[in-house]
Amino acid sequence: MTPTVPVTVSYELTELGMSLHLMVRQLKGWAETHMDEVLANRAAYEARTV
């Protein structure tokens, strides 16, 4: 905490949190790369189930 008005709080990930952050970034990258295919498959599934 930094004594300012308003109070400033700084956060930092632990080593464990950073390892999770790296995996989530990889998952995000995969999702962005395959988003068109995911959406197409979702639409095809919804068309079959309606």
MDAnalysis code that builds the backbone (N, CA, C; Angstrom):
import MDAnalysis as mda
import numpy as np

u = mda.Universe.empty(150, n_residues=50, atom_resindex=np.repeat(np.arange(50), 3), trajectory=True)
u.add_TopologyAttr("name", ["N", "CA", "C"] * 50)
u.add_TopologyAttr("resid", np.arange(1, 51))
u.add_TopologyAttr("resname", ["MET", "THR", "PRO", "THR", "VAL", "PRO", "VAL", "THR", "VAL", "SER", "TYR", "GLU", "LEU", "THR", "GLU", "LEU", "GLY", "MET", "SER", "LEU", "HIS", "LEU", "MET", "VAL", "ARG", "GLN", "LEU", "LYS", "GLY", "TRP", "ALA", "GLU", "THR", "HIS", "MET", "ASP", "GLU", "VAL", "LEU", "ALA", "ASN", "ARG", "ALA", "ALA", "TYR", "GLU", "ALA", "ARG", "THR", "VAL"])
u.atoms.positions = np.array([
    [0.839, -1.165, 0.000],
    [0.000, 0.000, 0.000],
    [0.888, 1.233, 0.000],
    [0.534, 2.205, -0.797],
    [1.258, 3.465, -0.859],
    [0.353, 4.556, -0.291],
    [0.859, 5.324, 0.672],
    [0.024, 6.342, 1.318],
    [-0.226, 7.553, 0.418],
    [-1.161, 7.400, -0.511],
    [-1.553, 8.492, -1.387],
    [-3.052, 8.718, -1.211],
    [-3.565, 9.752, -1.819],
    [-5.003, 10.013, -1.776],
    [-5.521, 9.958, -3.203],
    [-6.329, 8.993, -3.579],
    [-6.728, 7.847, -2.757],
    [-5.578, 6.861, -2.589],
    [-5.747, 5.909, -1.681],
    [-4.693, 4.932, -1.386],
    [-4.382, 4.121, -2.647],
    [-3.095, 3.897, -2.901],
    [-2.647, 3.081, -4.026],
    [-2.226, 1.718, -3.503],
    [-2.727, 0.663, -4.145],
    [-2.362, -0.698, -3.762],
    [-1.740, -1.365, -4.978],
    [-0.603, -2.018, -4.791],
    [0.071, -2.734, -5.869],
    [-0.005, -4.226, -5.597],
    [-0.278, -4.992, -6.653],
    [-0.371, -6.445, -6.535],
    [0.678, -7.079, -7.430],
    [1.112, -8.270, -7.055],
    [2.090, -9.007, -7.840],
    [1.769, -10.488, -7.738],
    [1.850, -11.203, -8.857],
    [1.607, -12.640, -8.840],
    [2.761, -13.373, -8.172],
    [2.417, -14.437, -7.463],
    [3.443, -15.327, -6.925],
    [3.966, -16.190, -8.072],
    [4.986, -16.980, -7.798],
    [5.521, -17.886, -8.815],
    [4.437, -18.873, -9.260],
    [3.632, -19.338, -8.319],
    [2.542, -20.253, -8.646],
    [1.510, -19.569, -9.533],
    [1.150, -18.352, -9.180],
    [0.203, -17.593, -9.997],
    [0.745, -17.322, -11.387],
    [2.024, -17.033, -11.486],
    [2.640, -16.766, -12.786],
    [2.615, -18.016, -13.662],
    [2.803, -19.197, -13.066],
    [2.751, -20.428, -13.867],
    [1.347, -20.636, -14.425],
    [0.320, -20.299, -13.672],
    [-1.051, -20.391, -14.169],
    [-1.295, -19.347, -15.251],
    [-0.772, -18.145, -15.052],
    [-0.924, -17.068, -16.039],
    [-0.375, -17.497, -17.396],
    [0.771, -18.145, -17.404],
    [1.378, -18.589, -18.660],
    [0.495, -19.622, -19.355],
    [-0.110, -20.528, -18.585],
    [-0.979, -21.537, -19.189],
    [-2.259, -20.896, -19.726],
    [-2.804, -19.933, -19.021],
    [-4.012, -19.254, -19.480],
    [-3.722, -18.469, -20.759],
    [-2.547, -17.849, -20.848],
    [-2.165, -17.141, -22.080],
    [-2.099, -18.099, -23.262],
    [-1.581, -19.309, -23.036],
    [-1.524, -20.302, -24.109],
    [-2.927, -20.722, -24.527],
    [-3.813, -20.908, -23.568],
    [-5.197, -21.267, -23.877],
    [-5.882, -20.152, -24.654],
    [-5.637, -18.912, -24.261],
    [-6.200, -17.757, -24.967],
    [-5.706, -17.733, -26.414],
    [-4.428, -17.983, -26.612],
    [-3.861, -18.010, -27.959],
    [-4.490, -19.096, -28.804],
    [-4.701, -20.284, -28.207],
    [-5.339, -21.374, -28.935],
    [-6.754, -20.966, -29.330],
    [-7.492, -20.380, -28.394],
    [-8.875, -19.980, -28.663],
    [-8.939, -18.934, -29.771],
    [-8.045, -17.981, -29.736],
    [-8.031, -16.953, -30.778],
    [-7.705, -17.554, -32.143],
    [-6.791, -18.488, -32.175],
    [-6.397, -19.131, -33.431],
    [-7.539, -19.957, -34.024],
    [-8.330, -20.590, -33.165],
    [-9.358, -21.527, -33.618],
    [-10.787, -21.000, -33.469],
    [-10.948, -19.713, -33.196],
    [-12.278, -19.180, -32.906],
    [-13.270, -19.402, -34.042],
    [-12.857, -19.201, -35.272],
    [-13.779, -19.402, -36.402],
    [-14.274, -20.843, -36.444],
    [-13.368, -21.793, -36.234],
    [-13.751, -23.205, -36.249],
    [-14.661, -23.547, -35.067],
    [-14.362, -23.013, -33.902],
    [-15.202, -23.239, -32.718],
    [-16.612, -22.707, -32.965],
    [-16.713, -21.497, -33.483],
    [-18.026, -20.906, -33.734],
    [-18.800, -21.675, -34.802],
    [-18.101, -22.128, -35.835],
    [-18.762, -22.909, -36.886],
    [-19.294, -24.222, -36.321],
    [-18.511, -24.884, -35.489],
    [-18.954, -26.136, -34.888],
    [-20.105, -25.910, -33.910],
    [-20.067, -24.816, -33.186],
    [-21.171, -24.491, -32.277],
    [-22.453, -24.269, -33.071],
    [-22.357, -23.531, -34.151],
    [-23.547, -23.266, -34.986],
    [-24.088, -24.565, -35.580],
    [-23.195, -25.444, -36.029],
    [-23.629, -26.721, -36.599],
    [-24.313, -27.572, -35.537],
    [-23.779, -27.585, -34.341],
    [-24.398, -28.349, -33.246],
    [-25.770, -27.786, -32.913],
    [-25.867, -26.473, -32.781],
    [-27.144, -25.854, -32.456],
    [-28.176, -26.093, -33.557],
    [-27.758, -26.132, -34.807],
    [-28.673, -26.399, -35.912],
    [-29.230, -27.824, -35.841],
    [-28.417, -28.757, -35.351],
    [-28.866, -30.150, -35.229],
    [-29.772, -30.368, -34.038],
    [-29.632, -29.561, -32.998],
    [-30.361, -29.807, -31.752],
    [-31.637, -29.009, -31.615],
    [-31.930, -28.155, -32.575],
    [-33.141, -27.320, -32.485],
    [-34.307, -28.022, -33.120],
])
